[in-house]
Amino acid sequence: MFPQQLDDSRGHEIARALLDGFDKHYRLFREASASAKQRFEQADWHGQQRAQRERIEFYDLRVAEAAERLQAEFEAGTLAMGIWQQVKLHYIGLLTHHHQPELAETFFNSVTTKILHRHYFHNDFIFVRPAISTEYIENDEPAATPTYRCYYPTRESLRDTLMRVITNFRLQVAFEDLARDVDAVLAAMLLRLDQDGPFRARANFQIQVLSSLFYRNKGAYVVGKVVNGYSEAPFALPILHLDRPEGAAPKLVIDAVLFGEDDLQMLFSFARAYFLVDMEIPSAHVQFLRSLMPRKPRAELYNALGLQKHGKNLFYRDFLAHLQHSSDSFRIAPGIKGMVMLVFDLPSFPFVFKLIKDFFPEQKDTTREQVQRKYLLVKQHDRVGRMADTLEFSNVAFPLSRFDEALLAELRHFAPSQLEFSERASDGGHGGPRELVIRHVYIERRMVPLNIYLQDATPIQLENAVIEYGNAIKDLVAANIFPGDMLWKNFGVTRAGKVVFYDYDEIEYLTDCNFRRVPAPRNEEEEMSGEVWWPVAPRDVFPETFAPFLLGNPQVREVFMKHHADLLDAAFWQGHKQRIAAGHVHDVFPYEPGKRFAVQRAQAAA
């Protein structure tokens, strides 16, 4: 029940302090994102990676600062609930003309849940549902940059328009041959426009392009769409630095053109690092991106833009809505059970829930804290399209009646420290339906485990999956990641057929590992021994020993040895380790090599 009057001045002061904390956070977030342009122009790849990593940490630091301020200035943890209700109402008023209201609401939740007891986590005290609309928000100031630019070409002026699209970003590095690259983009665009018959420009023919470039790793991406009549064609143009000899002037190239929702889904995949994008109105960017990828949940788009805390908030709202409209039970996830993580799912919901067990077998020399550090490493690292993003939650309440008995038995046996049974918080903990509160859980997109996929695969599917498996490992290696446990069960197959790694408890930086060949036996006894007779240090890795664990299936072995035999050779790993240690940053493209203009030109010349 909300108060009838706002009669406590502390309510407004606390709301103002909370919004000040959010505004500081978003200002720093934008500064880190905007400076990506300069780092790209300077080819400062290590700086770009560092900014991507550090920006993820900004949010929790600002939340902690805001909570400390509220405790120090207002003794916030001791305030009556009526005052907190007034705080929320004042906060809503402050957001009326704000440009990031949805993010500010999430910040409010993050700070207040750090202060309040879980029993107060309902709509009177936090934003369970959004209070402020994000529809049609724009910055109306005369000097403001619009969210996207519109261009109105004719067929004859299309080339000149594409030139303007690129030059309007005012990159301070010259292109090697912009005219050549634009011609390639134009040819691909006309081919796309002509696919349903000869292209005719309709009255509304236009190109819409987001005003900010999307920076990630070594690339900058133009993102937009071509509108003609009732059709819309999403596209993205990757801009890269040309490889050059030492001392040569830097040059840029448009590397490819990506067309259609499927290509953009790969670019914005949940298995890739977050973009650095300078955004005044993030909700407007998300609305535009949803017009390009309508199948992409808003939560994942906010994640892709580096706003993963709000993405997590949206995900949880979607999850609660799904629970309301479904009746199936949580169960132990199909597949081989892990030794470190207990995994369960809801069949009707496309995600899995992962808990760290309270105890592990002897062969798993790790701790809960070490496993959490591995998951944080993946969150902050370049995932190169090969490591699933995770959402980390604390104190998640599930309806107890939706858990099947086998799963409850597993939870009680392997993770009792992570469980709390209580009445439903939204009823104040008095007489409501029983809940199971899980103190710490990771949530990941569900995929088909690769070992299960291979069991039912046709020969062509098996060949593609094994090739993809090897490619996934090589992409991880290029990003300075050694997966540790490379068994098939630790990889999944996405809807698009990509193979993605998702078991992180043994992950290491490649540069921290020592890749060795198995020493030659010194005598017959050592040669005949079935045990490891040579000395092994903690981070020693012997790639040639992978084969017995991975290649028992003759069909799998044949494909693997044809395409990826080098993964069994210590020299492959040592070479990559040396290049990374020397400062080299590898290119890992979110599109097929055949889409690259340089590859197409080489094929045409052959």
C-alpha positions in Angstrom: 0.0 0.0 0.0 1.6 3.3 -1.1 1.6 6.4 1.2 -1.0 9.0 0.5 1.4 11.8 1.1 5.1 12.3 0.6 5.7 13.8 4.0 9.3 12.8 4.8 12.0 15.0 3.3 14.5 12.1 3.5 12.6 10.3 0.8 13.6 12.9 -1.8 17.2 13.2 -0.5 17.7 9.5 -0.7 16.2 9.3 -4.2 18.4 12.1 -5.3 21.5 10.4 -3.9 20.6 7.2 -5.7 20.2 8.9 -9.0 23.5 10.8 -8.5 25.1 7.4 -8.1 23.6 6.1 -11.3 24.4 9.2 -13.3 28.1 8.9 -12.2 28.1 5.3 -13.3 26.6 6.0 -16.7 28.9 9.0 -17.3 32.0 6.7 -16.7 30.4 4.0 -18.8 29.9 6.4 -21.7 33.4 7.8 -21.4 34.9 4.2 -21.6 32.7 3.5 -24.6 33.3 6.8 -26.5 37.1 6.5 -26.1 36.9 3.2 -28.0 37.0 5.3 -31.2 40.4 6.7 -30.4 41.8 3.3 -29.4 40.6 1.8 -32.6 42.2 4.6 -34.6 45.5 4.0 -32.8 45.2 0.2 -33.1 45.5 0.0 -29.4 44.1 -3.5 -29.1 45.4 -4.3 -25.6 43.8 -1.0 -24.5 40.6 -2.0 -26.1 40.5 -5.3 -24.4 41.4 -3.7 -21.1 38.6 -1.2 -21.4 36.1 -3.9 -22.2 37.2 -5.8 -19.1 37.3 -2.8 -16.8 34.0 -1.4 -17.9 32.3 -4.6 -16.6 33.5 -3.8 -13.1 32.2 -0.2 -13.1 28.7 -1.1 -12.1 29.4 -3.1 -9.0 31.8 -0.4 -7.8 29.2 2.4 -8.2 26.5 0.3 -6.5 28.8 -0.3 -3.5 29.6 3.4 -3.4 25.9 4.4 -3.4 25.0 1.8 -0.7 27.8 3.1 1.5 26.6 6.7 1.0 23.1 5.8 1.9 24.2 4.0 5.0 26.6 6.8 6.1 24.2 9.7 5.5 20.8 8.2 6.2 21.4 4.9 8.1 19.3 3.4 5.2 19.2 -0.1 6.6 17.2 1.1 9.7 14.6 3.2 7.8 10.9 2.3 8.1 9.3 0.7 5.0 7.0 3.7 4.6 10.1 5.9 3.9 11.4 3.4 1.3 8.0 3.6 -0.4 8.4 7.4 -0.6 12.0 7.0 -1.9 10.7 4.9 -4.8 7.9 7.4 -5.6 10.4 10.4 -5.6 12.8 8.4 -7.7 10.1 7.7 -10.3 9.4 11.5 -10.4 13.1 12.2 -11.0 13.2 9.8 -13.9 10.3 11.4 -15.8 12.6 13.2 -18.3 15.7 11.0 -17.8 17.4 9.5 -20.9 18.3 6.1 -19.3 15.3 5.5 -17.0 15.3 1.7 -17.4 19.0 1.5 -16.4 18.4 3.9 -13.5 15.5 1.6 -12.2 17.9 -1.4 -12.3 20.5 0.6 -10.4 17.9 1.4 -7.8 17.1 -2.3 -7.4 20.8 -3.1 -7.1 21.4 -0.6 -4.4 18.3 -1.2 -2.4 18.6 -5.0 -2.5 22.1 -4.6 -1.1 20.5 -2.8 1.9 17.1 -4.3 2.4 16.2 -7.9 3.5 15.0 -10.2 0.7 11.5 -10.2 2.1 11.1 -6.7 0.8 12.1 -7.6 -2.8 8.6 -6.9 -4.2 6.8 -4.2 -6.1 6.3 -1.8 -3.2 10.1 -1.3 -2.7 11.9 -2.2 -5.9 11.1 -2.1 -9.6 9.7 -5.6 -10.3 8.1 -4.1 -13.4 9.2 -0.9 -15.2 7.6 2.3 -14.0 8.8 4.7 -16.7 8.2 4.1 -20.4 11.3 4.0 -22.7 9.2 4.6 -25.9 10.2 7.5 -28.1 12.9 8.9 -25.8 15.2 11.2 -27.8 17.5 14.0 -26.9 15.8 17.1 -28.3 18.8 19.5 -27.8 19.9 21.1 -31.1 23.5 19.9 -30.9 22.5 16.3 -29.9 23.4 13.4 -32.2 20.3 11.4 -33.2 20.2 7.7 -32.4 20.3 6.8 -36.1 20.8 8.8 -39.4 18.5 8.4 -42.4 19.8 8.6 -46.0 17.5 8.9 -49.0 19.4 7.7 -52.1 18.2 6.9 -55.6 19.6 3.9 -57.4 21.9 6.2 -59.2 23.1 8.0 -56.1 23.4 4.8 -53.9 27.2 4.6 -54.3 27.7 8.2 -53.2 25.3 7.6 -50.3 27.3 4.7 -49.1 30.5 6.8 -49.3 28.7 9.4 -47.0 27.6 6.7 -44.6 31.3 5.8 -44.0 32.8 9.2 -44.0 30.2 10.6 -41.6 31.8 8.6 -38.8 35.0 10.7 -39.3 37.5 8.1 -38.5 41.0 9.7 -38.3 42.7 6.9 -40.3 42.7 6.8 -44.1 41.2 3.9 -46.0 43.5 1.9 -48.2 40.9 2.2 -51.0 37.5 3.3 -49.9 36.1 3.5 -53.4 37.0 -0.1 -54.1 35.4 -1.2 -50.8 32.2 0.8 -51.4 32.0 -0.7 -54.8 32.1 -4.2 -53.2 29.4 -3.2 -50.7 27.3 -1.7 -53.5 27.5 -4.8 -55.6 26.5 -7.0 -52.6 23.6 -4.6 -51.7 22.2 -4.5 -55.2 22.4 -8.3 -55.4 20.4 -8.4 -52.2 17.9 -5.9 -53.4 17.5 -7.8 -56.7 16.9 -11.2 -55.1 13.0 -10.9 -55.4 13.1 -9.5 -58.9 14.6 -6.3 -60.5 15.1 -3.7 -57.8 12.8 -0.6 -57.9 13.2 2.2 -55.4 9.9 2.7 -53.6 8.7 6.1 -52.2 10.2 5.3 -48.8 13.6 3.9 -50.1 16.2 4.8 -47.4 19.2 3.6 -45.5 19.1 3.9 -41.7 22.4 3.7 -39.8 23.0 3.9 -36.1 25.1 7.0 -35.4 27.6 5.2 -33.2 30.1 2.6 -34.5 30.1 -0.6 -32.6 33.7 -1.4 -31.4 34.8 -4.9 -30.3 38.3 -6.3 -30.2 40.0 -5.2 -33.5 36.9 -4.2 -35.4 34.5 -1.3 -35.8 31.0 -2.1 -37.2 28.5 0.1 -39.1 25.1 -1.2 -38.2 21.9 -0.3 -40.1 19.2 -1.4 -42.5 18.0 -0.8 -46.0 14.2 0.0 -46.2 12.3 -0.2 -49.4 8.6 -0.5 -49.6 7.6 -3.2 -47.1 11.0 -4.9 -47.0 13.8 -4.2 -44.6 17.3 -5.7 -45.0 19.5 -5.5 -41.9 23.2 -5.1 -42.6 26.6 -4.6 -40.8 29.9 -3.4 -42.3 33.0 -4.5 -40.4 35.9 -2.0 -40.6 39.3 -3.3 -39.9 42.9 -2.1 -39.9 44.9 -3.5 -42.8 47.8 -5.7 -41.9 51.0 -3.6 -42.5 54.7 -3.8 -42.1 56.3 -2.2 -39.1 56.6 1.6 -39.5 54.0 1.8 -42.3 51.1 4.2 -42.0 47.9 2.6 -40.8 45.1 2.0 -43.3 41.5 0.9 -43.0 39.4 -1.5 -45.1 35.7 -2.5 -45.1 36.3 -6.2 -44.7 32.9 -7.6 -45.6 29.1 -6.9 -45.7 26.9 -8.9 -43.4 23.2 -9.1 -44.5 20.1 -10.4 -42.9 19.0 -11.4 -39.4 21.1 -14.6 -39.2 24.3 -12.8 -39.9 23.6 -10.1 -37.3 22.5 -12.8 -34.8 26.0 -14.2 -35.1 27.6 -10.7 -34.8 25.5 -10.1 -31.6 25.9 -13.7 -30.3 25.6 -14.5 -26.6 29.0 -16.2 -27.0 30.8 -12.9 -27.9 32.3 -10.0 -25.9 30.2 -6.9 -25.3 30.4 -4.0 -27.7 31.7 -0.6 -26.8 29.1 1.9 -28.1 28.6 5.5 -27.2 24.9 5.8 -26.5 22.9 8.7 -25.1 19.6 6.7 -25.3 20.3 3.0 -24.9 16.6 2.0 -25.2 16.5 3.7 -28.6 19.5 1.6 -29.7 17.8 -1.6 -28.5 14.6 -0.7 -30.3 16.5 -0.2 -33.5 18.4 -3.4 -33.1 15.2 -5.3 -32.4 13.9 -4.2 -35.8 17.0 -5.9 -37.3 16.8 -9.0 -35.1 13.2 -9.5 -33.8 14.0 -13.0 -32.5 16.7 -11.6 -30.2 15.5 -11.1 -26.7 15.8 -7.5 -25.4 17.9 -8.9 -22.5 20.5 -10.2 -24.8 20.7 -6.9 -26.8 21.3 -5.0 -23.6 24.0 -7.5 -22.7 25.6 -7.1 -26.1 25.8 -3.3 -25.6 27.6 -3.8 -22.3 24.6 -3.1 -20.1 24.6 -6.6 -18.7 23.1 -5.7 -15.3 19.9 -4.4 -17.0 20.0 -7.4 -19.3 20.1 -9.6 -16.3 17.1 -7.6 -14.8 15.1 -8.1 -18.1 16.0 -11.8 -18.2 14.7 -12.3 -14.7 11.4 -10.5 -15.6 11.1 -12.8 -18.6 11.8 -15.8 -16.4 9.1 -14.8 -13.9 6.6 -14.3 -16.7 7.5 -17.8 -18.1 6.9 -19.4 -14.7 3.5 -17.8 -14.5 2.5 -19.2 -17.9 4.0 -22.7 -17.7 3.5 -25.7 -15.5 6.4 -28.1 -16.2 8.9 -29.1 -13.5 12.6 -28.3 -13.0 14.7 -31.4 -13.6 18.3 -32.6 -13.7 19.6 -31.4 -17.0 20.1 -34.2 -19.6 23.7 -35.3 -20.3 26.7 -36.5 -18.3 26.7 -35.0 -14.8 29.6 -32.7 -13.9 31.9 -33.2 -11.0 32.0 -29.5 -10.0 28.7 -28.1 -11.2 25.2 -29.3 -10.6 23.0 -28.4 -13.6 19.2 -28.4 -13.9 16.7 -26.9 -16.3 13.1 -26.3 -17.0 12.3 -28.1 -20.3 10.0 -25.3 -21.6 12.7 -22.6 -20.9 15.8 -22.3 -23.1 18.3 -21.9 -20.3 20.2 -24.0 -17.7 20.8 -23.3 -14.1 24.3 -24.2 -12.7 25.3 -24.4 -9.0 28.8 -25.0 -7.6 28.7 -28.2 -5.5 29.7 -28.1 -1.9 32.3 -30.9 -2.4 34.2 -32.3 -5.4 35.9 -35.6 -6.2 39.6 -35.9 -5.3 40.7 -35.5 -8.9 39.2 -32.0 -9.0 41.7 -29.9 -7.1 39.7 -26.7 -6.8 37.5 -24.6 -4.5 34.3 -22.7 -4.8 36.2 -19.4 -4.9 38.5 -20.6 -7.7 35.5 -21.7 -9.8 33.9 -18.3 -9.3 37.1 -16.6 -10.4 37.1 -18.8 -13.6 33.5 -17.7 -14.4 34.5 -14.1 -13.8 37.5 -14.5 -16.1 35.1 -15.6 -18.9 32.7 -12.7 -18.3 35.6 -10.2 -18.6 37.5 -11.9 -21.5 37.0 -11.9 -25.2 34.7 -14.9 -25.7 35.3 -15.0 -29.5 32.0 -16.6 -30.2 33.1 -19.8 -28.4 32.3 -19.3 -24.7 28.7 -18.9 -23.5 27.9 -15.8 -21.5 26.6 -16.4 -18.0 24.2 -14.5 -15.8 25.2 -14.7 -12.2 22.4 -14.4 -9.5 22.3 -14.4 -5.8 19.3 -15.5 -3.6 17.0 -16.6 -6.5 13.6 -17.8 -5.3 12.0 -20.7 -7.1 8.5 -22.2 -6.5 9.3 -25.4 -4.5 6.3 -27.2 -6.0 8.0 -27.0 -9.5 11.0 -29.2 -8.5 10.9 -32.9 -9.2 12.0 -35.2 -6.4 15.1 -36.5 -8.1 16.4 -32.9 -8.5 15.6 -32.0 -5.0 17.5 -35.0 -3.7 20.5 -34.0 -5.8 20.4 -30.4 -4.5 20.1 -31.5 -0.9 23.0 -34.0 -1.3 25.5 -31.9 -3.4 24.7 -28.3 -2.5 22.9 -28.0 0.8 24.8 -24.8 1.8 23.2 -23.1 -1.2 19.6 -23.9 -0.3 17.1 -22.0 1.9 13.4 -23.1 2.2 11.0 -20.3 3.1 7.5 -18.9 2.5 7.1 -16.7 -0.6 8.7 -13.3 -0.1 6.0 -11.4 -1.9 3.6 -12.5 0.9 5.9 -11.1 3.5 7.0 -14.6 4.4 3.6 -15.4 6.1 1.7 -18.4 4.9 2.5 -18.1 1.2 3.5 -21.0 -1.1 6.8 -22.6 -0.2 9.9 -21.4 -2.1 13.4 -22.7 -2.6 15.9 -19.9 -2.5 19.2 -20.7 -4.1 22.0 -18.5 -2.8 24.2 -18.5 -5.8 23.5 -19.7 -9.4 24.8 -19.2 -12.9 22.3 -19.2 -15.8 23.4 -20.0 -19.4 21.7 -20.5 -22.7 20.8 -24.1 -23.2 22.6 -26.0 -26.0 22.7 -29.6 -27.1 25.8 -31.2 -25.4 28.2 -32.1 -28.2 28.6 -35.7 -27.0 24.8 -36.2 -27.3 24.7 -34.4 -30.6 27.3 -36.8 -32.1 25.4 -39.9 -31.0 22.5 -39.0 -33.2 24.3 -37.1 -36.0 24.3 -38.1 -39.6 27.8 -38.6 -41.2 27.6 -35.0 -42.6 26.5 -33.6 -39.3 29.2 -35.5 -37.5 31.9 -34.2 -39.9 30.7 -30.6 -39.5 30.5 -30.9 -35.7 34.0 -32.3 -35.3 35.4 -29.6 -37.6 33.5 -27.0 -35.6 34.8 -28.5 -32.3 38.4 -28.1 -33.5 37.7 -24.6 -34.8 36.2 -23.7 -31.4 39.4 -24.8 -29.6 41.6 -22.9 -32.1 39.5 -19.7 -31.6 39.9 -20.1 -27.9 43.6 -20.5 -28.3 43.8 -17.4 -30.4 42.1 -15.5 -27.5 44.7 -16.8 -25.0 42.3 -19.4 -23.5 43.2 -23.1 -22.7 39.9 -24.9 -22.0 41.4 -27.4 -19.7 38.9 -30.2 -19.9 38.3 -30.7 -23.7 35.9 -33.6 -23.5 33.0 -33.5 -25.9 30.5 -33.2 -23.0 31.9 -29.7 -22.1 30.9 -28.2 -25.5 27.4 -27.5 -26.8 25.9 -27.0 -30.3 23.8 -23.9 -30.8 20.8 -23.5 -33.0 23.0 -22.1 -35.8 25.3 -25.2 -35.6 28.2 -23.4 -33.8 30.1 -25.3 -31.2 30.5 -23.4 -28.0 32.4 -24.2 -24.8 30.5 -23.9 -21.5 32.4 -25.7 -18.7 34.8 -23.2 -17.1 36.1 -24.8 -13.9 39.5 -25.8 -15.4 40.0 -22.9 -17.8 43.4 -21.2 -17.9 45.2 -18.5 -19.8 47.2 -20.2 -22.5 50.2 -18.1 -21.5 50.1 -19.6 -18.0 50.3 -23.2 -19.3 53.5 -25.2 -20.1 52.9 -27.3 -23.3 55.3 -30.3 -23.4 55.9 -33.4 -25.4 55.8 -36.7 -23.6 59.4 -37.7 -23.0 60.9 -40.7 -24.7 60.9 -43.8 -22.4 64.3 -44.6 -21.0 63.8 -48.3 -20.6 61.4 -51.1 -21.4 59.6 -50.8 -18.1 58.7 -47.2 -18.8 57.7 -48.0 -22.4 55.2 -50.7 -21.2 53.9 -48.7 -18.3 50.2 -47.7 -18.4 50.8 -45.0 -15.9 52.4 -41.5 -16.2 56.0 -42.2 -15.3 57.5 -38.8 -16.2 57.5 -35.7 -13.9 54.5 -33.4 -14.3 54.2 -29.9 -12.8 50.8 -28.4 -12.0 50.3 -26.5 -15.3 52.0 -28.9 -17.6 49.9 -30.0 -20.6 50.8 -32.9 -22.9 48.6 -32.4 -26.1 49.5 -35.8 -27.6 47.7 -37.4 -24.6 44.4 -35.9 -25.7 43.8 -38.5 -28.3 42.8 -41.5 -26.1 40.1 -39.4 -24.4 38.7 -37.7 -27.5 39.1 -40.0 -30.5 37.7 -43.4 -29.5 35.0 -43.2 -32.2 36.7 -44.2 -35.6 34.5 -41.8 -37.6 35.3 -38.9 -35.2 39.0 -39.8 -35.3 39.1 -39.8 -39.1 37.6 -36.3 -39.4 39.6 -34.9 -36.5 43.0 -36.1 -37.8 42.2 -34.8 -41.3 41.4 -31.2 -40.1 42.8 -30.8 -36.6 45.7 -33.2 -36.0 47.8 -30.1 -35.1 45.9 -29.9 -31.8 47.7 -33.1 -30.7 51.1 -31.4 -31.3 52.7 -29.4 -28.5 54.4 -27.2 -31.2 50.9 -25.8 -32.2 50.2 -24.6 -28.6 53.7 -23.4 -28.0 53.7 -21.3 -31.2 50.5 -19.6 -30.2 51.7 -19.0 -26.6 54.9 -17.4 -28.0 52.9 -15.0 -30.3 50.5 -14.0 -27.6 53.3 -13.4 -25.1 55.0 -11.2 -27.7 51.9 -9.0 -27.8 50.2 -10.2 -30.9 46.4 -10.0 -30.9 44.8 -12.5 -33.3 41.8 -11.8 -35.5 38.8 -13.9 -34.8 36.0 -12.9 -37.2 32.2 -13.2 -36.3 31.5 -14.3 -39.9 32.7 -16.9 -42.4 36.0 -16.3 -44.3 34.2 -16.5 -47.6 32.4 -13.3 -46.8 35.6 -11.3 -46.7 36.2 -9.0 -49.7 39.9 -9.8 -49.7 39.1 -13.5 -49.9 36.6 -12.9 -52.7 39.1 -10.8 -54.7 41.8 -13.5 -54.3 39.4 -16.2 -55.5 38.4 -14.1 -58.5 42.0 -13.6 -59.4 42.9 -17.2 -59.1 
